[in-house]
């Protein structure tokens, strides 16, 4: 069995998109994780910060495959929050 590898120019856009998606997800996690203590303090639940953080990370982890499956079913542009004009 032989494995056919696409030319380098075909792989580059896919890898760039994958790296950007991971970068944006990590950035969002870092921003929210930094803001969680302030959010918990404003809500009066600072003693429960560990539960709040764990529930946020669990919900975020559970939502990722849902967004991926929605992109598979309806297309990537339908699963994003920004509408696009069709020409």
N, C-alpha and C positions, 0 to 999 in steps of 0.2 A: 504494500500500500504506500503510495507516495502522497505527499502533502504539497499542494500547490500554494505558493505564497504569492499574494498580489504584489505588484510593483510598489516601491517605496512611496511614490506619489499618491497612491490610492489609500495607503494606511495612515499617512500623516494627518489628513483632516479628521479622521475618526479618533486618532489618539489625542489630537489637540482638543477636540470636543470633550473627550473623556476626562482629560486633565483639568479643563476648565470647570466641568461639572463637579468634580471632586473638590477643587479649590473653593468654589462658591459654597458648597455644602459645609466644608470645614470652616469657612469664614462665618457663615450663619450660625453654626454651633458655637463658635468662639464669642460672637457678639451676644448671643442670648445667654450663654453661660456666665459671661461677665455681668450681665444685667440682672441675673436671677436673685442675688442677695438684696439688691435694691427693691426689686419687685416684691420679694417676700417680706421685707421690712415695711413697705408701704401697705401691704395687706395684713400686717400684724401677725405673720406666721414665721418669724425669723427662726424660732426654735425648731421648726419643721423643714429647714432648708434642704436637708439631705433627702427628704421624701419628695420635695418639690423638684429638685434637680433630677432625681432618679426617674420620676414620672415624666418629666419633660423629655429626657433622653430616650426612655422606653417608647413614648408616643412618637417621637421623631423617627426612631428606628422602625417602628411598625408602619409608619406612613410611607416610607420610602418605596417598598415593593408595591404599594397601592398606586402610587404615582407612575411607577414603571409599567404596571399592567394597564393603567388607563392610557398611557402613551402607546402601548402595543395595540390596544383595542381601537382607539379613536384617532390615533396619530399624535405626533409630538406637539404640533401647533394647537390642537384642541385641548391638550392637558396643561398648557401653560396659562398663566394668569393674564398675559397681555394678548389682546386680540390682534390679529393681523388682517390687513386688507388684501382681498384677492383681486388680482387684475385680470 
